[in-house]
Amino acid sequence: MKQLEVQIMGQSYLLGCPEGGETSLLEAVERVDTAMCKIRDAGKVKARDRIAVLAALNLAFELSDRATPVTTAAPRAASPVAHGNGADAVLGALIERVDTALGQDGQLI
């Protein structure tokens, strides 16, 4: 297994990568970095772990939205952080849920 050093939100990570998977991994890193930087630059969330959780939620939402067949899909709301339609209220609710999940000490584990 090959290892690649990547940067996400200015932090270096050494990631394992199967042979031939470099392009896919680098594209995934770019999507994660872009999502996290967009949330950070909005200025509403400062903690790296909360930014990561919100970015993961947005990316998972986008993936699930793509996986839904177009012919039978019901209309879905826009991604809560990536778009401005009611984003402040949705973002506030997501931050509150993340805070609750993290508990008093702010740690995931």
MMTF fields as JSON, N, C-alpha, C and O atoms, coordinates in Angstrom:
{
  "mmtfVersion": "1.0.0",
  "mmtfProducer": "UNKNOWN",
  "numBonds": 435,
  "numAtoms": 436,
  "numGroups": 109,
  "numChains": 1,
  "numModels": 1,
  "chainsPerModel": [1],
  "groupsPerChain": [109],
  "chainIdList": ["A"],
  "bondAtomList": [4, 2, 8, 6, 12, 10, 16, 14, 20, 18, 24, 22, 28, 26, 32, 30, 36, 34, 40, 38, 44, 42, 48, 46, 52, 50, 56, 54, 60, 58, 64, 62, 68, 66, 72, 70, 76, 74, 80, 78, 84, 82, 88, 86, 92, 90, 96, 94, 100, 98, 104, 102, 108, 106, 112, 110, 116, 114, 120, 118, 124, 122, 128, 126, 132, 130, 136, 134, 140, 138, 144, 142, 148, 146, 152, 150, 156, 154, 160, 158, 164, 162, 168, 166, 172, 170, 176, 174, 180, 178, 184, 182, 188, 186, 192, 190, 196, 194, 200, 198, 204, 202, 208, 206, 212, 210, 216, 214, 220, 218, 224, 222, 228, 226, 232, 230, 236, 234, 240, 238, 244, 242, 248, 246, 252, 250, 256, 254, 260, 258, 264, 262, 268, 266, 272, 270, 276, 274, 280, 278, 284, 282, 288, 286, 292, 290, 296, 294, 300, 298, 304, 302, 308, 306, 312, 310, 316, 314, 320, 318, 324, 322, 328, 326, 332, 330, 336, 334, 340, 338, 344, 342, 348, 346, 352, 350, 356, 354, 360, 358, 364, 362, 368, 366, 372, 370, 376, 374, 380, 378, 384, 382, 388, 386, 392, 390, 396, 394, 400, 398, 404, 402, 408, 406, 412, 410, 416, 414, 420, 418, 424, 422, 428, 426, 432, 430],
  "bondOrderList": [1, 1, 1, 1, 1, 1, 1, 1, 1, 1, 1, 1, 1, 1, 1, 1, 1, 1, 1, 1, 1, 1, 1, 1, 1, 1, 1, 1, 1, 1, 1, 1, 1, 1, 1, 1, 1, 1, 1, 1, 1, 1, 1, 1, 1, 1, 1, 1, 1, 1, 1, 1, 1, 1, 1, 1, 1, 1, 1, 1, 1, 1, 1, 1, 1, 1, 1, 1, 1, 1, 1, 1, 1, 1, 1, 1, 1, 1, 1, 1, 1, 1, 1, 1, 1, 1, 1, 1, 1, 1, 1, 1, 1, 1, 1, 1, 1, 1, 1, 1, 1, 1, 1, 1, 1, 1, 1, 1],
  "groupList": [{"groupName": "MET", "atomNameList": ["N", "CA", "C", "O"], "elementList": ["N", "C", "C", "O"], "formalChargeList": [0, 0, 0, 0], "bondAtomList": [1, 0, 2, 1, 3, 2], "bondOrderList": [1, 1, 2], "singleLetterCode": "M", "chemCompType": "L-PEPTIDE LINKING"}, {"groupName": "LYS", "atomNameList": ["N", "CA", "C", "O"], "elementList": ["N", "C", "C", "O"], "formalChargeList": [0, 0, 0, 0], "bondAtomList": [1, 0, 2, 1, 3, 2], "bondOrderList": [1, 1, 2], "singleLetterCode": "K", "chemCompType": "L-PEPTIDE LINKING"}, {"groupName": "GLN", "atomNameList": ["N", "CA", "C", "O"], "elementList": ["N", "C", "C", "O"], "formalChargeList": [0, 0, 0, 0], "bondAtomList": [1, 0, 2, 1, 3, 2], "bondOrderList": [1, 1, 2], "singleLetterCode": "Q", "chemCompType": "L-PEPTIDE LINKING"}, {"groupName": "LEU", "atomNameList": ["N", "CA", "C", "O"], "elementList": ["N", "C", "C", "O"], "formalChargeList": [0, 0, 0, 0], "bondAtomList": [1, 0, 2, 1, 3, 2], "bondOrderList": [1, 1, 2], "singleLetterCode": "L", "chemCompType": "L-PEPTIDE LINKING"}, {"groupName": "GLU", "atomNameList": ["N", "CA", "C", "O"], "elementList": ["N", "C", "C", "O"], "formalChargeList": [0, 0, 0, 0], "bondAtomList": [1, 0, 2, 1, 3, 2], "bondOrderList": [1, 1, 2], "singleLetterCode": "E", "chemCompType": "L-PEPTIDE LINKING"}, {"groupName": "VAL", "atomNameList": ["N", "CA", "C", "O"], "elementList": ["N", "C", "C", "O"], "formalChargeList": [0, 0, 0, 0], "bondAtomList": [1, 0, 2, 1, 3, 2], "bondOrderList": [1, 1, 2], "singleLetterCode": "V", "chemCompType": "L-PEPTIDE LINKING"}, {"groupName": "ILE", "atomNameList": ["N", "CA", "C", "O"], "elementList": ["N", "C", "C", "O"], "formalChargeList": [0, 0, 0, 0], "bondAtomList": [1, 0, 2, 1, 3, 2], "bondOrderList": [1, 1, 2], "singleLetterCode": "I", "chemCompType": "L-PEPTIDE LINKING"}, {"groupName": "GLY", "atomNameList": ["N", "CA", "C", "O"], "elementList": ["N", "C", "C", "O"], "formalChargeList": [0, 0, 0, 0], "bondAtomList": [1, 0, 2, 1, 3, 2], "bondOrderList": [1, 1, 2], "singleLetterCode": "G", "chemCompType": "PEPTIDE LINKING"}, {"groupName": "SER", "atomNameList": ["N", "CA", "C", "O"], "elementList": ["N", "C", "C", "O"], "formalChargeList": [0, 0, 0, 0], "bondAtomList": [1, 0, 2, 1, 3, 2], "bondOrderList": [1, 1, 2], "singleLetterCode": "S", "chemCompType": "L-PEPTIDE LINKING"}, {"groupName": "TYR", "atomNameList": ["N", "CA", "C", "O"], "elementList": ["N", "C", "C", "O"], "formalChargeList": [0, 0, 0, 0], "bondAtomList": [1, 0, 2, 1, 3, 2], "bondOrderList": [1, 1, 2], "singleLetterCode": "Y", "chemCompType": "L-PEPTIDE LINKING"}, {"groupName": "CYS", "atomNameList": ["N", "CA", "C", "O"], "elementList": ["N", "C", "C", "O"], "formalChargeList": [0, 0, 0, 0], "bondAtomList": [1, 0, 2, 1, 3, 2], "bondOrderList": [1, 1, 2], "singleLetterCode": "C", "chemCompType": "L-PEPTIDE LINKING"}, {"groupName": "PRO", "atomNameList": ["N", "CA", "C", "O"], "elementList": ["N", "C", "C", "O"], "formalChargeList": [0, 0, 0, 0], "bondAtomList": [1, 0, 2, 1, 3, 2], "bondOrderList": [1, 1, 2], "singleLetterCode": "P", "chemCompType": "L-PEPTIDE LINKING"}, {"groupName": "THR", "atomNameList": ["N", "CA", "C", "O"], "elementList": ["N", "C", "C", "O"], "formalChargeList": [0, 0, 0, 0], "bondAtomList": [1, 0, 2, 1, 3, 2], "bondOrderList": [1, 1, 2], "singleLetterCode": "T", "chemCompType": "L-PEPTIDE LINKING"}, {"groupName": "ALA", "atomNameList": ["N", "CA", "C", "O"], "elementList": ["N", "C", "C", "O"], "formalChargeList": [0, 0, 0, 0], "bondAtomList": [1, 0, 2, 1, 3, 2], "bondOrderList": [1, 1, 2], "singleLetterCode": "A", "chemCompType": "L-PEPTIDE LINKING"}, {"groupName": "ARG", "atomNameList": ["N", "CA", "C", "O"], "elementList": ["N", "C", "C", "O"], "formalChargeList": [0, 0, 0, 0], "bondAtomList": [1, 0, 2, 1, 3, 2], "bondOrderList": [1, 1, 2], "singleLetterCode": "R", "chemCompType": "L-PEPTIDE LINKING"}, {"groupName": "ASP", "atomNameList": ["N", "CA", "C", "O"], "elementList": ["N", "C", "C", "O"], "formalChargeList": [0, 0, 0, 0], "bondAtomList": [1, 0, 2, 1, 3, 2], "bondOrderList": [1, 1, 2], "singleLetterCode": "D", "chemCompType": "L-PEPTIDE LINKING"}, {"groupName": "ASN", "atomNameList": ["N", "CA", "C", "O"], "elementList": ["N", "C", "C", "O"], "formalChargeList": [0, 0, 0, 0], "bondAtomList": [1, 0, 2, 1, 3, 2], "bondOrderList": [1, 1, 2], "singleLetterCode": "N", "chemCompType": "L-PEPTIDE LINKING"}, {"groupName": "PHE", "atomNameList": ["N", "CA", "C", "O"], "elementList": ["N", "C", "C", "O"], "formalChargeList": [0, 0, 0, 0], "bondAtomList": [1, 0, 2, 1, 3, 2], "bondOrderList": [1, 1, 2], "singleLetterCode": "F", "chemCompType": "L-PEPTIDE LINKING"}, {"groupName": "HIS", "atomNameList": ["N", "CA", "C", "O"], "elementList": ["N", "C", "C", "O"], "formalChargeList": [0, 0, 0, 0], "bondAtomList": [1, 0, 2, 1, 3, 2], "bondOrderList": [1, 1, 2], "singleLetterCode": "H", "chemCompType": "L-PEPTIDE LINKING"}],
  "groupTypeList": [0, 1, 2, 3, 4, 5, 2, 6, 0, 7, 2, 8, 9, 3, 3, 7, 10, 11, 4, 7, 7, 4, 12, 8, 3, 3, 4, 13, 5, 4, 14, 5, 15, 12, 13, 0, 10, 1, 6, 14, 15, 13, 7, 1, 5, 1, 13, 14, 15, 14, 6, 13, 5, 3, 13, 13, 3, 16, 3, 13, 17, 4, 3, 8, 15, 14, 13, 12, 11, 5, 12, 12, 13, 13, 11, 14, 13, 13, 8, 11, 5, 13, 18, 7, 16, 7, 13, 15, 13, 5, 3, 7, 13, 3, 6, 4, 14, 5, 15, 12, 13, 3, 7, 2, 15, 7, 2, 3, 6],
  "groupIdList": [1, 2, 3, 4, 5, 6, 7, 8, 9, 10, 11, 12, 13, 14, 15, 16, 17, 18, 19, 20, 21, 22, 23, 24, 25, 26, 27, 28, 29, 30, 31, 32, 33, 34, 35, 36, 37, 38, 39, 40, 41, 42, 43, 44, 45, 46, 47, 48, 49, 50, 51, 52, 53, 54, 55, 56, 57, 58, 59, 60, 61, 62, 63, 64, 65, 66, 67, 68, 69, 70, 71, 72, 73, 74, 75, 76, 77, 78, 79, 80, 81, 82, 83, 84, 85, 86, 87, 88, 89, 90, 91, 92, 93, 94, 95, 96, 97, 98, 99, 100, 101, 102, 103, 104, 105, 106, 107, 108, 109],
  "secStructList": [7, 3, 3, 3, 3, 3, 3, 3, 6, 6, 3, 3, 3, 3, 3, 3, 3, 7, 6, 6, 7, 2, 2, 2, 2, 2, 2, 2, 2, 2, 2, 2, 2, 2, 2, 2, 2, 2, 2, 2, 2, 2, 6, 1, 7, 7, 7, 2, 2, 2, 2, 2, 2, 2, 2, 2, 2, 2, 2, 2, 2, 2, 2, 2, 2, 2, 2, 1, 7, 6, 6, 6, 7, 7, 7, 7, 7, 7, 7, 6, 6, 6, 1, 7, 6, 6, 2, 2, 2, 2, 2, 2, 2, 2, 2, 2, 2, 2, 2, 2, 2, 2, 6, 6, 6, 6, 7, 7, 7],
  "xCoordList": [0.848, 0.0, 0.894, 1.857, 0.564, 1.308, 0.813, -0.344, 1.68, 1.277, 1.421, 2.405, 0.414, 0.43, 0.305, -0.495, 1.1, 0.951, 0.058, 0.321, -0.991, -1.955, -2.163, -1.786, -2.763, -3.089, -4.603, -5.222, -5.183, -6.609, -6.712, -6.326, -7.224, -7.368, -6.045, -6.014, -4.955, -3.643, -2.948, -1.825, -3.57, -3.003, -2.52, -3.229, -1.324, -0.782, -1.291, -1.397, -1.602, -2.035, -1.295, -1.111, -0.87, -0.26, -1.311, -1.712, -1.754, -2.855, -2.374, -1.552, -2.898, -2.638, -3.5, -4.655, -2.928, -3.646, -3.3, -2.122, -4.318, -4.019, -3.397, -3.661, -2.577, -1.953, -3.025, -4.024, -2.821, -3.764, -4.898, -5.727, -4.954, -6.043, -5.671, -6.445, -4.488, -3.997, -4.919, -5.221, -5.363, -6.217, -7.525, -7.959, -8.153, -9.419, -9.235, -10.057, -8.153, -7.903, -7.646, -8.173, -6.849, -6.566, -7.823, -7.98, -8.708, -9.985, -10.843, -11.485, -10.852, -11.61, -11.035, -11.786, -9.716, -9.062, -9.449, -9.728, -9.467, -9.837, -11.276, -11.558, -12.2, -13.595, -13.723, -14.447, -13.018, -13.075, -12.46, -13.028, -11.304, -10.64, -11.523, -11.655, -12.117, -13.003, -14.2, -14.562, -14.817, -15.99, -15.627, -16.364, -14.503, -14.099, -13.712, -14.07, -12.99, -12.581, -13.783, -13.803, -14.784, -15.996, -16.705, -17.164, -16.791, -17.437, -16.599, -17.138, -15.288, -14.392, -14.472, -14.55, -14.453, -14.458, -15.781, -15.83, -16.861, -18.146, -18.087, -18.894, -17.132, -16.865, -17.776, -17.628, -18.707, -19.65, -19.138, -19.584, -18.212, -17.695, -16.175, -15.555, -15.586, -14.132, -13.431, -12.309, -14.069, -13.426, -13.278, -14.242, -12.058, -11.746, -12.617, -13.056, -12.871, -13.667, -15.105, -15.711, -15.658, -17.031, -17.098, -18.057, -16.084, -16.017, -15.981, -16.653, -15.193, -15.084, -16.419, -16.807, -17.123, -18.424, -19.414, -20.121, -19.473, -20.407, -20.052, -20.942, -18.764, -18.346, -18.725, -19.198, -18.518, -18.886, -20.389, -20.819, -21.187, -22.639, -23.03, -23.857, -22.438, -22.752, -22.363, -23.134, -21.167, -20.721, -21.577, -21.905, -21.943, -22.824, -24.188, -24.773, -24.7, -25.98, -25.914, -26.82, -24.836, -24.678, -24.598, -25.186, -23.876, -23.782, -25.129, -25.492, -25.872, -27.171, -28.138, -28.996, -28.001, -28.857, -28.57, -29.491, -27.301, -26.922, -27.378, -27.7, -27.402, -27.752, -29.247, -29.671, -30.053, -31.493, -31.863, -31.477, -32.61, -33.003, -33.819, -34.719, -33.505, -34.15, -35.628, -36.429, -36.011, -37.4, -38.355, -39.54, -37.854, -38.738, -38.415, -39.049, -37.438, -36.99, -37.976, -38.486, -38.221, -38.987, -38.031, -36.835, -38.52, -37.627, -36.985, -37.633, -35.699, -34.976, -34.456, -34.259, -34.24, -33.707, -32.264, -31.595, -31.789, -30.404, -29.491, -29.909, -28.248, -27.258, -27.193, -27.097, -27.242, -27.413, -26.304, -26.589, -25.058, -23.99, -23.553, -23.151, -23.626, -23.109, -23.972, -23.491, -25.218, -26.111, -26.693, -26.736, -27.139, -27.609, -29.075, -29.499, -29.881, -31.32, -31.619, -31.636, -31.856, -32.144, -30.968, -31.141, -29.781, -28.6, -28.305, -27.844, -28.554, -28.241, -29.019, -28.444, -30.305, -31.123, -30.709, -30.604, -30.476, -30.084, -28.697, -28.462, -27.779, -26.432, -26.462, -25.762, -27.268, -27.404, -27.897, -27.398, -28.885, -29.417, -28.361, -28.246, -27.595, -26.537, -25.454, -24.976, -25.069, -24.049, -24.542, -23.788, -25.8, -26.375, -26.353, -26.043, -26.681, -26.659, -25.242, -25.029, -24.266, -22.873, -22.418, -21.767, -22.759, -22.401, -22.978, -22.298, -24.218, -24.86, -24.155, -23.917, -23.824, -23.158, -21.759, -21.318, -21.067, -19.715, -19.705, -18.716, -20.793, -20.873, -20.098, -19.683, -19.911, -19.29, -17.831, -17.393, -17.071, -15.64, -15.257, -14.098, -16.214, -15.933, -15.105, -14.559, -14.99, -14.21, -15.132, -16.175, -14.745, -15.543, -15.423, -16.38, -14.282, -14.106, -13.626, -13.419],
  "yCoordList": [-1.171, 0.0, 1.235, 1.325, 2.155, 3.401, 4.41, 4.353, 5.332, 6.392, 7.735, 7.997, 8.588, 9.938, 10.944, 10.765, 12.002, 13.093, 14.148, 14.605, 14.518, 15.483, 16.591, 16.453, 17.686, 18.807, 19.005, 19.102, 19.065, 19.372, 20.513, 20.37, 21.627, 22.827, 23.202, 23.582, 23.088, 23.473, 22.458, 22.704, 21.334, 20.282, 19.137, 18.726, 18.622, 17.506, 16.177, 15.978, 15.277, 13.927, 12.952, 13.218, 11.823, 10.752, 9.66, 9.042, 9.422, 8.499, 7.282, 7.396, 6.123, 4.913, 4.91, 5.335, 4.428, 4.451, 3.196, 2.889, 2.46, 1.288, 1.723, 2.822, 0.861, 1.153, 1.484, 0.773, 2.534, 2.948, 3.814, 4.275, 4.044, 4.83, 6.263, 6.981, 6.686, 8.017, 9.126, 10.05, 9.045, 10.092, 10.207, 11.309, 9.074, 9.085, 9.639, 10.423, 9.232, 9.723, 11.225, 11.942, 11.711, 13.146, 13.956, 15.07, 13.416, 14.087, 14.141, 15.154, 13.047, 13.012, 14.019, 14.728, 14.084, 15.051, 16.472, 17.305, 16.752, 18.09, 18.428, 19.553, 17.455, 17.702, 17.979, 18.888, 17.195, 17.389, 18.731, 19.469, 19.05, 20.321, 21.502, 22.46, 21.435, 22.518, 22.669, 23.786, 21.548, 21.599, 22.177, 23.002, 21.751, 22.237, 23.707, 24.467, 24.112, 25.523, 26.438, 27.559, 25.965, 26.76, 27.02, 28.134, 25.999, 26.141, 27.056, 27.952, 26.834, 27.67, 29.132, 30.032, 29.363, 30.731, 31.447, 32.677, 30.684, 31.312, 31.975, 32.855, 31.556, 32.213, 31.847, 32.405, 30.94, 30.61, 29.484, 29.35, 28.676, 27.539, 27.652, 27.862, 27.513, 27.641, 26.312, 26.103, 25.419, 24.175, 23.221, 22.934, 22.743, 21.862, 20.601, 20.153, 20.021, 18.798, 19.065, 18.232, 20.201, 20.533, 20.83, 20.447, 21.508, 21.759, 20.437, 20.283, 19.481, 18.176, 17.443, 16.836, 17.497, 16.823, 17.451, 16.735, 18.773, 19.442, 19.158, 18.938, 19.161, 18.844, 17.413, 17.15, 16.487, 15.087, 14.947, 14.204, 15.666, 15.631, 16.162, 15.564, 17.278, 17.84, 16.896, 16.704, 16.305, 15.397, 14.137, 13.647, 13.609, 12.432, 12.761, 11.95, 13.958, 14.393, 14.466, 13.999, 15.053, 15.149, 13.766, 13.54, 12.843, 11.481, 10.778, 10.125, 10.911, 10.247, 10.86, 10.169, 12.155, 12.84, 12.34, 12.187, 12.086, 11.571, 10.133, 9.72, 9.369, 7.951, 7.73, 6.651, 8.76, 8.636, 8.721, 9.68, 7.732, 7.788, 9.047, 9.401, 9.709, 10.972, 10.783, 11.657, 9.68, 9.502, 9.304, 9.618, 8.785, 8.531, 9.398, 9.269, 10.272, 11.049, 12.157, 12.859, 12.286, 13.434, 14.61, 14.407, 15.83, 16.977, 17.012, 16.728, 17.365, 17.421, 18.83, 19.596, 19.152, 20.468, 20.566, 19.549, 21.77, 21.996, 21.641, 21.635, 21.346, 21.048, 22.205, 23.354, 21.948, 22.999, 24.038, 25.2, 23.674, 24.657, 25.162, 26.318, 24.314, 24.683, 25.724, 26.394, 25.873, 26.801, 27.784, 27.502, 28.926, 29.973, 29.922, 30.732, 29.039, 29.009, 28.531, 27.328, 29.473, 29.111, 28.471, 27.789, 28.687, 28.003, 28.38, 27.532, 29.609, 30.025, 29.204, 28.738, 29.024, 28.253, 26.792, 26.18, 26.23, 24.828, 24.636, 23.672, 25.552, 25.467, 25.563, 24.816, 26.479, 26.603, 25.32, 24.904, 24.687, 23.425, 22.318, 21.515, 22.277, 21.273, 21.482, 20.521, 22.726, 23.018, 22.604, 22.036, 22.887, 22.485, 20.968, 20.458, 20.244, 18.783, 18.254, 17.292, 18.878, 18.473, 18.727, 17.876, 19.901, 20.222, 19.193, 18.755, 18.812, 17.823, 16.475, 15.8, 16.088, 14.802, 14.775, 13.745, 15.905, 15.961, 15.997, 15.616, 16.451, 16.501, 17.664, 18.573, 17.625, 18.726, 18.965, 20.113, 17.895, 18.078, 18.411, 18.73, 18.343, 18.695, 17.678, 18.001, 16.458, 15.419, 14.368, 14.051, 13.827, 12.792, 11.465, 10.69, 11.184, 9.918, 10.196, 9.264],
  "zCoordList": [0.0, 0.0, 0.0, 0.762, -0.845, -0.98, 0.054, 0.468, 0.473, 1.385, 0.696, 0.005, 0.898, 0.335, 1.462, 2.38, 1.388, 2.337, 1.682, 0.569, 2.393, 1.864, 2.886, 4.05, 2.446, 3.312, 3.299, 2.24, 4.491, 4.627, 5.622, 6.782, 5.179, 5.997, 6.664, 7.834, 5.903, 6.385, 7.266, 7.706, 7.537, 8.386, 7.495, 6.576, 7.762, 6.982, 7.521, 8.731, 6.604, 6.942, 6.043, 4.855, 6.6, 5.836, 5.687, 6.673, 4.462, 4.209, 3.426, 2.517, 3.792, 3.029, 1.778, 1.802, 0.692, -0.585, -1.373, -1.555, -1.847, -2.677, -4.001, -4.491, -4.569, -5.861, -6.893, -7.008, -7.623, -8.651, -8.131, -8.916, -6.832, -6.259, -5.94, -5.307, -6.373, -6.026, -6.504, -5.749, -7.737, -8.295, -7.532, -7.198, -7.255, -6.516, -5.113, -4.639, -4.445, -3.098, -3.105, -2.254, -4.047, -4.12, -4.438, -3.939, -5.253, -5.528, -4.264, -3.988, -3.497, -2.239, -1.246, -0.576, -1.15, -0.265, -0.67, 0.192, -1.947, -2.427, -2.05, -1.635, -2.192, -1.816, -0.315, 0.091, 0.504, 1.953, 2.332, 3.137, 1.756, 2.053, 1.661, 2.423, 0.492, 0.032, 0.96, 1.332, 1.336, 2.218, 3.581, 4.121, 4.138, 5.451, 5.407, 6.306, 4.38, 4.26, 4.065, 4.574, 3.331, 3.122, 4.451, 4.706, 5.29, 6.601, 7.495, 8.146, 7.527, 8.33, 7.896, 8.733, 6.586, 6.063, 6.293, 6.278, 6.506, 6.823, 8.195, 8.496, 9.028, 10.297, 11.448, 12.535, 11.256, 12.32, 13.208, 14.347, 12.709, 13.458, 13.468, 12.425, 14.633, 14.763, 15.04, 14.578, 15.781, 16.197, 15.006, 14.296, 14.809, 13.68, 13.686, 12.627, 14.875, 14.922, 14.499, 13.824, 14.88, 14.477, 12.98, 12.309, 12.463, 11.021, 10.263, 9.243, 10.763, 10.102, 10.115, 9.117, 11.242, 11.329, 10.355, 9.646, 10.311, 9.395, 7.94, 7.118, 7.615, 6.249, 5.895, 4.79, 6.83, 6.587, 6.354, 5.472, 7.153, 6.965, 5.59, 4.902, 5.195, 3.88, 2.747, 1.807, 2.832, 1.778, 1.737, 0.656, 2.901, 2.945, 2.36, 1.641, 2.671, 2.131, 0.604, -0.086, 0.084, -1.368, -2.011, -3.069, -1.381, -1.917, -1.919, -2.897, -0.823, -0.758, -1.748, -2.297, -1.976, -2.94, -4.358, -5.16, -4.664, -5.985, -6.179, -7.293, -5.083, -5.168, -5.361, -5.777, -5.057, -5.203, -6.683, -7.352, -7.215, -8.619, -8.912, -8.151, -10.001, -10.35, -10.644, -10.313, -11.249, -11.66, -10.49, -10.602, -9.363, -8.23, -7.015, -5.968, -7.158, -6.0, -5.666, -6.539, -4.372, -3.895, -3.796, -3.585, -3.943, -3.827, -2.444, -1.436, -2.412, -1.148, -0.926, -1.87, 0.336, 0.689, 0.235, 0.051, 0.058, -0.32, 0.842, 2.0, 0.521, 1.555, 2.533, 2.101, 3.839, 4.818, 4.879, 5.168, 4.62, 4.736, 3.369, 3.236, 2.36, 1.055, 0.346, -0.568, 0.74, 0.062, 1.057, 2.254, 0.583, 1.466, 1.823, 2.648, 1.272, 1.52, 2.933, 3.193, 3.851, 5.227, 5.935, 6.946, 5.411, 5.925, 7.373, 8.137, 7.769, 9.134, 10.156, 11.139, 9.938, 10.879, 10.885, 11.948, 9.713, 9.623, 10.228, 10.957, 9.926, 10.477, 11.995, 12.679, 12.525, 13.974, 14.609, 15.655, 13.974, 14.488, 14.426, 15.352, 13.339, 13.221, 14.271, 14.874, 14.488, 15.496, 16.876, 17.666, 17.164, 18.455, 18.608, 19.685, 17.539, 17.598, 17.779, 18.516, 17.108, 17.263, 18.694, 19.301, 19.235, 20.62, 21.585, 22.514, 21.368, 22.223, 22.101, 23.102, 20.876, 20.653, 21.264, 21.773, 21.21, 21.759, 23.276, 23.902, 23.868, 25.324, 25.901, 25.181, 27.176, 27.915, 27.543, 27.478, 27.297, 27.092, 25.663, 25.398, 24.724, 23.334, 22.583, 21.528, 23.087, 22.451, 21.853, 22.425, 20.696, 20.052, 20.788, 20.806, 21.389, 22.125, 23.533, 24.31]
}
